[in-house]
Amino acid sequence: MSKPTPALPVKLIFSILAGEINLLNDTIAVLTEKYGPPDYVSSIASFDYTDYYQQEMGENILRRFLAMERLIDAEKLPDIKLATNKIEDKFSSSNKRQVNIDPGYLAAAHLILATGKGYAHRPYLRDGIYADLTLIFQDGKYCALPWTYPDYAEEKLKTMFGVIREKYLLQLKQKRASS
């Protein structure tokens, strides 16, 4: 029989898409106010992996990633996804999203994203929110899975998440040392 043990805290991350730089920055400010300061902010990059968001946000979509300094309990992910949906609504104009926020978390073994869309590899959490196992950490690096979004499967993003993972592991070590 296995004995339940509490899960380690995880590192909260966000992918933010918007058609304008000021909307990216405004979204970062709102997320910082709600979840504390980030300890990693990616550079601004073009998002051209799909045209899914173009009708709402235009053709020149920009993206930034955040990793938050404060670690969270993994079971808070559905609440965070529901809160980011409300933030998206706040920035909407004429019933069109101007910002897309995808929250998730990074743990030592994997990267999980929150989604409202169920699928075979997305177990249901609660309140209409599913967990998407996006990357796994194996053999010293992040590895894509057959269903991983193409952008998350790229080496530059897997490398970025590796850097964030190192910060996370250091935080866990410091937390254990102070306990």
trRosetta pair geometry for C-beta under 8 A, 3 or more apart (Angstrom, degrees):
i j d omega theta_ij theta_ji phi_ij phi_ji
7 10 7.7 -14 141 -36 116 100
7 73 7.3 109 76 -154 108 75
7 74 5.6 -45 113 16 151 124
7 75 7.9 137 42 -26 136 92
8 107 7.0 127 75 -145 106 102
8 108 7.4 35 66 -7 148 111
8 172 6.3 13 -173 -125 133 125
9 71 3.7 84 134 143 129 122
9 72 6.1 148 -163 68 96 20
9 73 6.1 -65 -115 -78 76 47
9 74 7.8 179 -147 -31 36 72
9 172 7.6 -175 58 -97 88 87
9 175 7.5 -154 34 -134 125 177
10 71 6.4 149 66 -163 23 90
10 72 6.1 -38 64 67 77 75
10 73 7.6 68 20 -164 89 13
10 74 4.9 72 -1 -76 134 85
10 105 4.0 55 133 168 132 132
10 106 6.4 163 -177 70 92 40
10 107 4.7 -53 -116 -77 106 84
10 168 7.8 -4 -163 -153 47 132
11 67 5.7 6 161 -166 117 105
11 68 7.1 172 -173 57 69 70
11 71 6.0 -55 -85 -111 54 78
11 72 7.9 112 -125 23 12 82
11 105 6.1 144 71 -161 45 77
11 106 4.4 -22 64 58 106 96
11 107 7.6 177 20 -72 78 39
11 164 6.5 174 123 159 153 104
11 165 7.8 -159 28 -101 147 44
11 167 7.5 100 -115 92 152 98
11 168 4.2 -90 -38 -101 138 121
11 171 7.5 122 -83 44 107 147
12 35 6.2 -114 105 -177 155 141
12 67 7.3 143 86 -158 52 53
12 68 4.3 -5 74 34 105 122
12 70 7.4 4 22 82 121 73
12 71 7.6 160 -7 -139 85 32
12 72 5.0 56 -49 4 112 127
12 80 6.9 -155 -138 -129 122 163
12 103 6.8 -25 -165 -162 92 103
12 104 7.9 147 -156 85 50 37
12 105 5.6 -39 -97 -100 44 86
13 65 6.5 -10 -173 -173 105 99
13 66 6.6 164 -156 87 55 56
13 67 5.0 -23 -101 -100 84 71
13 68 7.3 -150 -79 3 34 79
13 103 7.1 145 84 -158 51 54
13 104 5.2 -23 67 70 98 83
13 105 6.4 154 15 -106 84 28
13 106 5.7 65 -23 -20 125 101
13 111 7.6 -20 34 -150 147 104
13 164 6.9 47 -90 171 124 160
14 31 6.0 -70 -9 -143 168 159
14 65 6.8 163 84 -155 54 52
14 66 4.5 7 50 50 100 101
14 68 7.7 64 -8 -36 100 99
14 84 7.5 176 -126 -109 115 142
14 101 5.8 -26 -162 -163 113 92
14 102 6.8 141 -160 74 57 50
14 103 5.4 -27 -99 -99 78 64
14 104 7.6 158 -88 24 33 70
15 63 6.4 -13 -173 -162 89 111
15 64 7.9 166 -154 86 47 39
15 65 5.6 -23 -100 -101 64 79
15 100 7.9 -15 110 112 88 91
15 101 7.4 153 78 -157 53 42
15 102 4.3 -5 54 56 102 106
15 104 7.6 25 -5 9 95 112
15 113 7.9 -17 10 -121 120 121
16 24 5.7 125 119 -137 125 78
16 27 5.1 156 -149 106 139 143
16 28 6.9 -113 0 -62 169 77
16 31 7.8 -119 -71 -20 132 148
16 63 6.6 153 80 -151 53 58
16 64 5.2 -10 57 60 105 83
16 65 7.5 176 16 -87 77 28
16 66 7.0 39 -12 -6 114 104
16 99 6.6 -23 -165 -167 91 101
16 100 7.3 154 -157 81 42 56
16 101 5.5 -6 -105 -105 75 73
16 102 7.9 -156 -69 25 35 69
17 47 5.5 -41 -123 15 108 169
17 53 6.0 -33 133 -170 145 176
17 57 6.8 -81 137 -71 101 178
17 61 5.4 6 -172 179 103 116
17 62 7.1 156 -151 79 54 43
17 63 5.2 -21 -96 -94 71 84
17 99 6.9 150 81 -161 56 49
17 100 4.1 1 54 52 108 103
17 101 7.9 -152 27 -66 69 36
17 102 8.0 42 -5 -5 100 100
18 21 7.8 153 93 -80 118 14
18 23 3.8 -165 -174 98 146 117
18 24 4.8 -156 40 -58 131 72
18 27 6.6 -174 -47 -8 137 138
18 57 6.5 -151 -156 -148 34 129
18 61 7.1 157 82 -152 19 73
18 62 5.9 -26 68 60 70 91
18 98 6.3 31 -140 146 90 72
18 99 4.7 -14 -89 -105 101 75
18 100 7.5 -170 -64 22 55 65
19 23 6.8 40 51 35 61 146
19 57 4.0 -179 -45 174 107 84
19 58 4.1 85 -134 39 139 115
19 60 6.3 90 -154 76 76 71
19 61 5.8 -52 -89 -100 62 60
19 62 7.1 123 -131 12 14 86
19 98 6.6 -88 25 -162 103 73
20 23 4.6 91 68 3 90 104
20 24 7.3 -152 98 -6 50 83
20 62 7.5 -107 63 22 4 125
20 98 7.7 -19 23 177 103 108
21 24 5.5 -52 -155 32 39 114
21 25 6.4 33 152 -15 70 106
21 44 6.7 -15 -116 -120 97 158
21 62 6.4 9 -81 52 61 170
22 25 5.6 -54 -146 41 36 111
22 26 6.1 38 154 -21 68 106
23 26 5.6 -49 -139 38 32 112
23 27 6.2 35 157 -21 63 105
23 91 6.4 102 -151 -164 106 136
23 98 5.6 -123 -136 140 151 108
23 99 5.4 -156 164 -73 115 105
24 27 5.9 -60 -153 36 27 110
24 28 6.5 28 151 -19 64 105
24 44 6.8 100 113 -112 172 110
24 62 5.8 -68 -52 101 138 120
24 64 5.4 100 -168 6 124 124
24 99 7.8 162 -83 -120 44 107
25 28 5.6 -50 -147 34 33 113
25 29 6.5 37 152 -22 64 103
26 29 5.6 -52 -153 32 33 115
26 30 6.6 32 151 -18 65 103
26 91 7.3 140 103 -105 125 122
27 30 5.7 -52 -149 36 35 110
27 31 6.3 31 154 -15 67 107
27 87 6.9 101 -137 155 86 126
27 91 6.9 -22 -80 -57 97 156
27 99 5.1 164 -77 -153 137 149
27 101 6.5 -169 -170 -77 130 115
28 31 5.8 -57 -144 41 31 109
28 32 6.1 34 155 -23 66 108
28 38 7.4 -58 -159 -9 101 134
28 41 7.1 42 -137 -125 140 125
28 64 7.0 -27 -68 93 120 144
28 66 6.4 154 -124 -69 92 138
29 32 5.7 -54 -145 36 28 113
29 33 6.5 31 154 -21 62 105
30 33 5.8 -53 -151 33 31 112
30 34 6.4 17 155 -10 64 112
30 87 5.6 145 127 -139 144 124
30 90 7.8 161 -129 79 160 146
31 34 5.8 -64 -145 44 31 105
31 35 5.7 -24 175 28 71 113
31 38 7.8 37 110 -51 114 107
31 66 6.4 134 111 64 148 164
31 68 7.8 -123 153 -81 105 115
31 84 7.9 21 -98 -104 103 96
31 87 7.5 40 -67 -134 78 170
31 101 7.4 174 -74 -139 125 139
32 35 7.0 -73 -117 58 19 74
32 36 6.9 -57 -162 122 55 17
32 37 5.6 28 -148 -104 102 48
32 38 6.6 -77 -94 -14 94 83
34 83 6.8 164 178 157 151 139
35 68 5.1 -64 134 -121 118 154
35 70 6.7 -155 167 54 73 117
35 72 8.0 -44 -151 -62 109 129
35 80 7.7 47 -87 -127 131 114
36 68 5.9 97 74 -172 92 110
36 69 5.8 -100 127 55 118 98
36 70 4.3 74 50 -4 155 124
37 68 7.4 141 97 -150 32 71
37 69 5.3 22 82 3 79 128
38 41 5.2 99 102 -60 143 88
38 66 4.3 -97 -106 -162 142 101
38 67 6.0 105 -160 67 94 43
38 68 5.4 -73 -105 -99 61 47
38 69 6.5 149 -166 -26 15 80
39 67 6.1 -55 62 97 76 92
39 68 7.1 66 8 166 81 19
39 69 4.1 104 -36 -86 107 81
39 167 6.1 176 113 176 128 149
40 65 7.4 -18 121 113 102 95
40 66 6.8 145 86 -161 69 41
40 67 3.9 23 48 38 113 108
40 163 7.3 142 -124 112 143 106
40 164 5.4 -105 22 -101 169 95
40 167 6.7 -170 -44 16 121 162
41 64 6.5 -1 -173 178 82 120
41 65 7.5 167 -153 86 37 55
41 66 5.7 -4 -104 -106 70 74
42 45 7.1 -40 137 -8 122 109
42 63 7.9 -7 87 124 133 81
42 64 5.2 177 65 -157 91 65
42 65 4.1 57 -6 42 128 88
42 66 7.6 -111 6 -61 82 39
42 160 6.4 13 -100 -152 118 145
43 64 7.6 -133 108 -116 19 86
44 62 5.4 -12 -170 -171 104 119
44 63 7.3 141 -157 69 56 40
44 64 5.7 -40 -98 -72 61 98
45 62 7.1 140 74 -159 35 66
45 63 5.2 -32 68 63 86 92
45 64 7.5 142 19 -80 77 49
46 60 7.2 -70 -130 -161 99 69
46 61 7.2 96 -165 78 61 59
46 62 6.5 -54 -104 -105 41 57
46 63 7.5 32 134 16 10 91
47 53 7.6 11 111 48 130 138
47 61 4.3 -59 62 106 106 106
47 62 6.5 131 0 -151 97 6
47 63 4.2 96 -59 -30 114 117
47 151 7.6 -10 -140 -99 83 157
48 61 7.4 159 -69 54 55 95
49 149 7.3 69 143 166 152 102
49 150 5.6 176 -157 75 120 110
49 151 4.6 -84 -64 -50 158 109
50 53 7.3 88 94 4 94 82
51 54 4.6 -32 -168 1 77 130
53 56 5.7 -68 -169 51 63 103
53 57 4.9 0 151 24 100 121
53 61 5.7 76 92 -94 125 155
53 97 7.6 -74 -147 85 94 116
53 100 6.0 -89 -116 -22 137 143
54 57 6.6 -80 -119 60 24 76
54 58 6.5 -56 -156 123 63 14
54 59 5.5 33 -142 -93 111 52
54 61 7.0 -107 -87 -33 65 119
55 96 7.6 -129 125 -137 74 121
56 96 4.3 180 -141 -173 79 96
56 97 4.7 24 168 55 146 77
56 98 7.2 -135 153 -75 94 33
57 61 5.3 65 110 -98 131 103
57 96 7.7 -174 -55 154 49 107
57 97 6.8 -36 -58 101 95 80
57 98 6.2 119 -109 -147 82 39
57 99 7.8 109 -103 -69 122 25
57 100 7.3 -79 -46 -15 144 102
58 61 6.9 159 78 -63 73 72
65 160 6.8 101 59 146 154 143
67 106 7.2 -22 -127 15 116 133
67 164 4.6 174 -71 -138 162 123
67 167 7.1 117 116 72 145 141
67 168 7.9 -98 -179 -58 135 100
68 72 7.7 41 79 -25 131 109
71 168 7.6 110 -97 -141 109 84
71 171 6.1 159 -47 136 122 139
71 172 7.8 102 -87 -74 159 72
71 175 7.5 -42 23 -62 149 151
72 76 5.1 -96 169 52 120 135
72 77 8.0 130 113 -61 133 65
72 80 7.7 42 166 -52 170 140
72 105 6.9 -115 63 -106 110 132
73 76 5.1 99 72 -14 82 104
74 77 6.1 -14 180 -22 55 112
74 105 6.0 -148 -117 69 77 160
74 107 7.1 -3 -85 -66 125 126
74 112 7.7 58 -150 49 109 148
75 78 7.8 -28 175 16 54 96
76 79 5.2 -56 -169 43 68 116
76 80 5.9 69 135 -26 86 103
77 80 5.6 -57 -145 37 34 112
77 81 6.3 35 158 -20 68 103
77 103 6.8 180 -151 118 77 114
77 104 7.4 23 -137 -134 120 35
77 105 6.2 -102 -87 -10 116 118
77 112 7.1 -43 -114 112 162 122
77 114 5.0 -178 168 -74 103 122
77 125 6.6 -102 82 -139 108 169
77 129 7.1 -177 119 144 87 139
77 131 6.9 64 103 -96 153 95
78 81 5.7 -53 -146 36 34 111
78 82 6.4 32 156 -17 66 105
78 114 6.8 170 -91 -139 41 130
78 125 4.8 -165 -60 111 117 131
78 126 5.2 -51 -69 64 174 83
78 127 5.1 119 170 50 130 115
78 129 3.9 165 -123 56 89 148
79 82 5.8 -56 -149 38 31 110
79 83 6.3 31 152 -19 65 108
80 83 5.6 -54 -147 38 32 112
80 84 6.3 30 155 -18 66 104
80 103 4.7 -131 129 136 116 167
80 114 6.8 162 82 -4 96 160
81 84 5.8 -54 -145 37 31 107
81 85 6.6 39 152 -24 62 101
81 103 5.5 -140 -80 50 65 116
81 114 3.8 -129 -72 135 129 144
81 115 7.6 -115 -138 -44 144 12
81 116 7.3 168 159 -55 130 83
81 129 4.9 133 67 -124 147 133
82 85 5.6 -47 -153 28 33 116
82 86 7.0 34 149 -17 62 101
82 127 6.3 -35 -62 132 134 137
82 129 7.0 -90 -46 -54 87 131
83 86 5.7 -53 -157 33 37 112
83 87 6.7 38 146 -19 67 102
84 87 5.2 -46 -147 34 42 115
84 88 6.4 50 151 -22 66 98
84 101 4.1 -128 -172 97 120 126
84 102 7.8 158 133 -82 156 12
84 103 5.3 179 -20 -23 151 114
85 88 5.6 -50 -152 33 33 115
85 89 6.6 36 148 -20 63 103
85 116 7.8 69 -84 -50 134 134
86 89 5.4 -49 -151 34 36 115
86 90 6.5 44 148 -26 65 100
87 90 5.4 -47 -152 28 35 117
87 91 6.7 21 154 -7 65 105
87 99 7.3 -63 129 94 91 132
87 101 6.1 15 81 10 123 151
88 91 6.1 -67 -153 44 31 101
88 92 6.6 53 146 -50 65 95
88 97 5.3 -15 179 -132 107 111
88 99 5.6 -144 -120 84 69 86
88 100 6.6 35 -117 -110 126 37
88 101 5.9 -143 -61 17 99 98
89 92 5.3 -34 -153 -3 37 123
91 97 7.3 49 90 -159 95 62
91 98 4.8 -116 143 59 99 107
91 99 4.4 24 89 14 154 117
92 95 6.5 11 165 -129 126 17
92 96 6.2 160 -159 74 86 34
92 97 5.5 -50 -101 -97 89 43
92 98 6.2 173 -109 0 31 87
93 96 6.0 -30 71 59 65 87
93 98 5.6 50 7 -47 101 122
97 100 6.0 70 142 -69 139 75
102 113 5.8 -7 168 -157 110 117
102 114 7.3 177 -169 58 66 73
102 115 7.8 0 -140 -82 100 77
103 113 7.4 143 95 -153 39 65
103 114 5.2 4 79 29 86 121
104 111 6.3 48 142 174 134 82
104 112 5.4 -176 -164 97 95 52
104 113 3.8 -52 -86 -102 128 52
104 114 5.9 -165 -87 -3 61 72
104 132 7.7 -66 -110 60 120 93
104 134 7.0 -15 -147 5 157 139
105 111 7.5 -168 96 -149 38 54
105 112 5.5 0 55 57 78 97
106 110 7.9 -155 -147 104 50 40
106 111 5.2 -16 -105 -106 75 81
106 112 8.0 -174 -80 24 30 68
106 161 6.3 -175 -112 -160 134 97
106 164 5.8 109 29 117 172 118
106 165 5.9 -124 163 -86 131 76
106 168 5.9 -137 103 -51 113 161
107 110 5.7 13 57 53 98 68
107 111 7.8 -175 26 -81 65 35
107 112 7.3 27 2 -1 105 106
107 168 7.9 -153 -130 156 23 149
108 137 6.6 -102 154 50 49 149
108 165 7.2 107 -122 -160 45 105
108 168 7.5 -159 -74 114 64 121
108 169 6.6 86 -104 -89 96 95
108 172 7.7 -25 -60 -10 113 164
109 136 6.6 -22 161 -153 73 78
109 137 5.5 -139 -151 42 28 101
110 133 6.0 -39 -176 -148 142 89
110 134 7.7 131 174 50 92 64
110 135 6.3 164 -158 90 64 58
110 136 4.9 -28 -102 -110 89 59
110 137 6.4 -131 -67 1 38 82
111 134 4.9 -58 98 68 96 105
111 135 4.1 27 34 47 113 100
111 136 7.9 -129 19 -66 71 27
111 142 6.9 17 -9 -135 122 129
111 152 7.6 -158 95 -164 140 126
111 161 5.8 -43 -71 -156 144 147
112 131 5.1 -23 -167 -167 121 101
112 132 6.6 139 -164 68 62 51
112 133 6.1 -32 -105 -98 78 49
112 134 6.6 156 -115 8 21 93
113 131 7.7 138 72 -162 41 51
113 132 4.4 -22 64 61 91 112
113 134 5.1 63 -6 -40 104 133
114 125 7.7 -45 -128 10 93 150
114 129 5.6 -16 -166 -169 104 114
114 130 7.4 140 -159 73 54 45
114 131 6.8 -36 -102 -103 56 53
114 132 7.3 -168 -82 14 7 92
115 122 6.3 -59 60 -143 121 143
115 129 7.3 138 72 -156 32 65
115 130 5.2 -33 71 66 84 95
115 131 7.9 138 26 -112 82 8
115 132 5.1 52 -1 -30 123 122
116 128 5.7 8 -140 147 90 97
116 129 6.3 -49 -93 -102 60 55
116 130 7.1 127 -128 16 11 91
117 122 7.1 52 100 82 64 172
117 130 6.7 -85 76 36 36 134
118 122 5.4 -166 -146 89 46 118
118 124 6.4 -10 -108 -76 117 89
118 130 5.1 157 -95 -65 63 150
119 122 4.6 71 47 14 76 114
119 130 7.5 125 21 141 68 161
119 132 7.9 41 44 -108 113 94
119 147 7.4 167 120 -159 141 151
121 132 7.1 60 111 -144 94 64
121 133 6.0 -102 166 43 102 99
121 145 7.3 161 -159 125 157 143
121 147 5.2 176 32 37 153 157
122 130 4.0 48 158 155 110 132
122 131 6.3 172 -157 73 66 43
122 132 5.0 -20 -105 -89 102 68
122 133 7.8 -159 -92 8 52 72
123 130 6.5 163 84 -156 31 84
123 131 5.5 -7 60 48 83 101
124 129 7.8 113 -160 84 60 44
124 130 5.5 -52 -101 -101 45 81
125 129 4.9 -36 56 96 116 91
125 130 6.2 169 0 -114 87 23
125 131 5.5 98 -53 -32 111 93
126 129 6.4 -1 67 48 46 94
133 136 7.2 18 172 -61 106 91
133 145 6.7 40 115 3 96 160
134 145 7.4 -165 180 24 22 111
134 148 5.6 93 -171 -124 62 86
134 149 7.0 -22 -143 14 107 92
134 152 5.3 -61 173 159 116 161
135 142 4.5 7 170 -171 133 111
135 143 6.6 145 -163 65 79 38
135 144 6.3 -46 -110 -93 80 46
135 145 7.3 -163 -106 -9 32 92
135 148 6.4 67 -75 -118 67 132
135 152 6.2 -136 -49 161 108 112
135 158 6.6 170 -135 -113 146 89
135 161 6.5 98 69 100 160 166
136 142 7.2 147 77 -151 30 61
136 143 5.4 -27 67 59 82 94
136 145 6.7 78 -4 -56 103 106
137 141 7.2 -162 -147 106 67 18
137 142 5.6 -42 -94 -92 66 60
137 143 7.5 144 -112 11 17 82
137 165 6.8 129 -94 -133 142 159
138 141 7.2 -34 68 65 53 60
138 143 4.9 -31 41 4 110 132
139 143 7.5 61 39 -47 99 127
141 158 6.6 50 172 155 96 120
141 162 6.4 -32 -135 -89 65 132
142 158 4.0 -156 74 -154 115 94
142 161 5.3 42 -42 84 158 124
142 162 6.0 -132 -10 -60 104 87
142 165 7.7 173 -55 -27 107 145
143 158 7.7 64 -68 -138 22 139
144 148 3.9 -125 -158 46 91 155
144 152 6.8 136 -110 110 100 83
144 153 3.7 34 -97 -120 152 91
144 158 7.4 -89 -46 -75 85 129
145 148 4.8 122 46 -35 67 98
148 152 5.2 -121 178 89 100 110
148 153 4.7 123 109 -67 122 97
149 152 4.6 77 63 13 90 107
149 153 6.9 -162 89 -13 43 90
150 153 5.5 -60 -147 35 33 115
150 154 7.1 49 153 -39 63 91
151 154 5.9 -36 -162 3 38 116
151 157 6.2 87 151 -30 71 155
152 157 5.5 -113 -132 114 38 149
152 158 7.6 90 170 -63 57 76
153 157 7.7 48 44 59 19 122
153 158 7.5 4 -167 -45 25 115
154 157 5.0 81 69 13 89 101
154 158 6.9 -165 93 -5 43 90
155 158 5.6 -61 -142 43 33 109
155 159 5.9 37 158 -23 70 107
156 159 5.7 -52 -146 36 28 113
156 160 6.5 33 151 -22 61 104
157 160 5.4 -48 -146 34 36 115
157 161 6.4 34 155 -15 66 103
158 161 5.8 -53 -148 39 32 109
158 162 6.5 42 148 -26 62 103
159 162 5.4 -51 -153 30 34 118
159 163 6.8 37 150 -20 64 98
160 163 5.8 -51 -156 31 35 111
160 164 6.6 31 148 -14 66 105
161 164 5.4 -50 -145 40 39 113
161 165 6.1 49 150 -27 67 102
162 165 5.4 -48 -145 32 31 117
162 166 6.8 37 153 -23 61 98
163 166 5.8 -49 -156 27 33 112
163 167 7.1 32 147 -14 62 101
164 167 5.7 -52 -157 35 38 113
164 168 6.3 41 146 -22 67 107
165 168 5.3 -53 -148 37 35 117
165 169 6.3 35 155 -20 68 102
166 169 5.8 -50 -145 35 31 109
166 170 6.5 33 153 -18 62 105
167 170 5.7 -58 -153 37 31 112
167 171 6.4 34 149 -22 65 104
168 171 5.6 -53 -151 33 32 113
168 172 6.6 32 151 -18 65 102
169 172 5.6 -49 -149 34 35 112
169 173 6.4 38 151 -20 65 104
170 173 5.6 -53 -149 36 33 114
170 174 6.3 32 153 -17 66 106
171 174 5.7 -56 -147 39 31 110
171 175 6.2 34 153 -23 65 107
172 175 5.5 -54 -147 35 31 114
172 176 6.4 31 155 -18 64 104
173 176 5.9 -54 -150 36 30 110
173 177 6.4 29 152 -19 64 108
174 177 5.6 -54 -145 37 32 112
174 178 6.3 21 158 -12 66 110
175 178 6.1 -63 -147 41 27 103
175 179 6.5 35 153 -34 62 107
176 179 5.7 -53 -149 22 32 116
